[in-house]
Amino acid sequence: MEIKIQSIHFDATEKLQAFVEKKTAKLEKSFEDIQKVEVQLKVAKPATALNKVTSITVTVPGGSPIFVEKTCDTFEEGVDQCVDALKVQLGKFKEKLRNH
């Protein structure tokens, strides 16, 4: 599984990148065949609350990419919420595959 992290309008710290990699790696527990995870971290409007936009796109074989986007106070919170939402979507996708 390939993980790409892109930070827009700021430089992500190593700590943040490690956090993102650790969290997104857990998605493999929900679905083993993930090909690629693309994480985009963006600061929407500097100096306002809820200005951290986290979007994650997961590429799986045989399906269209799964996309989730959350806006939170911190990137960690955003990544957590995105990963939780993706686990649900990957579970549904896996179920759909099983039923075919």
N, C-alpha and C positions, 0 to 999 in steps of 0.2 A: 504494500500500500504506500503510495506516494503522498506526502503531505507538503503542500505549498502554502506559505504564509506571506501575505502581501500587506504591508502597512502603508496607508495613504495619508499624506500630510503630516507624518511624524515617523520617528524611528522606534520600532518596537524593541524593548529591552530583551536581553537574553532570557531573563526570568519569565517575561510574558510569552516569548516564543516557546520556551520549555513547557510552560503551563498549557499552551494551545496544543502542542504536540502530544502531551500526556493525555489530555482530555479527548482529543480526536482519535487517538489510538484505541480508546475504549470502544469506539464505534464498531470495531471488528468483532466484538463480542455479540453485537446485534446482527451483523451480517458479514460473513467471512470474506466474500469476494469483492470487497470494495477495491476499485482500481486506483482512484485518486480522490483526495480531499483538498479542496482549495478554500483557504480561509482569507477573507478580506477584512482588515481592521481599518476603520476610517473615523477620523474625528470630524463630526458634522459641523458644529459651530463652536469654535473655541470659547472657553469661559462660560458655558451654560451647562445646566444640569441635563442629564439624559442626552449627552452629545456623542456617545461612543456607539458607532454602528458596527455590528459584527455580522458578517454574512458568510455562510458556509455552503459550498456546493459539493455534493458527493456524487462521484461517477461510479455507477454499477453496471455490470455487463447486462446487456439485453433490455435495459430500461432507460428512460430519459433521466438526465441528472436530477438529483433531489436538491432543492434549494431552500435555505432557511435564512431569515434575516431578523435580527433583534436590535433594538436600541435601548441602551442601559447607561447607568452612571459609570460603570467600569467595564473594561474589556473582559475581565474574568467572569463577571456576572453574565455578560452577553454570550461568551463562549459556553458557559454552563447551560444557559437557556437554549441556545442553538443545538447543543449536543443532546439535550433532553428531547427536544422536538424531533431531531433527526432519528433518535432511537425508536420513537413511535412510528415515524414514517418508514424506516427501514424494516421494522417489524411487520407493517402492513404490506410492504413490497415483497418480503420473504413469504408471507402468507399467500399472496397472489401467485407467486411462483410455484408454491406447493400445490395449489389448486388447479394448475394447468396440466 
